Amino acid sequence: MKLAPIFLPAGAEPALEQAAATGAHARERKRAQAVLSHSRGLSLDQLAAAYAVGRDTVRAWLTRFGQGGVAALAEGQRAGRPRKIDPATQKK
């Protein structure tokens, strides 16, 4: 199934390009690049192959962008055990 290319609202393309170039995490940059590429006509299969992820993952990125814009592509909280060492001790 081919998902129709998304049309970016006015002002979204520069924000996506900024996120793709200087996002805080590599995963965030990858998501922004995928949304930009899809808006320029690449299919889900092409994006999945280019980013070594599944089609469902690419579709989830596009859905997140559609619902929340560029901010929705940002890295969220990760699961895991909290640190036991406080930042001051860690610097030593």
C-alpha positions in Angstrom: 0.0 0.0 0.0 1.4 3.4 -1.0 0.7 6.2 1.4 0.0 9.5 -0.4 2.8 12.0 0.0 2.1 14.5 2.7 1.8 18.2 2.0 3.7 20.3 4.4 2.0 23.3 5.9 3.6 26.7 5.3 6.7 27.1 7.4 7.0 23.4 8.2 9.7 22.6 5.6 12.3 25.0 7.1 11.6 23.7 10.6 11.9 20.1 9.3 15.2 20.9 7.6 16.4 22.5 10.8 15.5 19.4 12.8 17.0 17.1 10.2 20.3 19.0 10.3 20.6 19.9 14.0 18.2 17.7 16.0 19.3 16.8 19.5 19.4 13.0 18.7 20.3 11.0 15.6 16.9 9.3 15.8 15.1 12.7 15.7 17.2 13.8 12.7 16.4 10.5 11.0 12.6 11.0 11.5 12.7 14.5 10.2 14.7 13.4 7.1 12.2 10.7 6.5 9.2 13.1 6.7 11.0 15.5 4.3 11.8 12.7 1.9 8.2 11.4 1.9 6.9 14.9 1.2 9.2 15.0 -1.8 7.7 11.7 -3.2 9.6 8.8 -1.8 7.5 5.7 -0.9 7.3 4.0 2.4 9.2 1.0 1.0 12.0 3.3 -0.2 12.2 5.1 3.2 12.1 1.8 5.1 15.0 0.5 3.0 17.0 3.8 3.3 16.7 4.0 7.1 16.8 0.2 7.8 13.5 0.2 9.6 10.1 -1.4 8.9 7.3 0.2 6.9 5.2 0.4 10.1 8.0 2.4 11.8 8.0 4.9 8.9 4.3 5.1 8.9 4.4 5.8 12.7 6.8 8.7 12.1 4.6 10.2 9.5 1.5 9.8 11.7 3.3 11.4 14.6 4.3 14.3 12.4 0.7 14.6 11.0 -0.7 14.8 14.6 1.9 17.0 16.3 4.2 18.6 13.7 7.9 18.8 14.1 7.8 18.7 17.9 6.2 15.3 17.7 9.4 13.9 16.1 11.5 14.8 19.1 13.0 12.1 21.3 10.8 11.1 24.2 11.6 9.5 27.6 13.4 6.2 27.4 12.8 3.3 29.6 15.5 2.2 32.0 16.9 2.4 35.5 17.6 5.9 36.8 21.2 6.8 37.5 22.5 6.4 41.1 25.4 8.8 40.7 24.6 12.5 40.9 26.0 14.7 38.1 28.6 16.4 40.4 30.1 13.0 41.3 30.0 11.8 37.7 32.1 14.8 36.5 35.0 13.6 38.7 
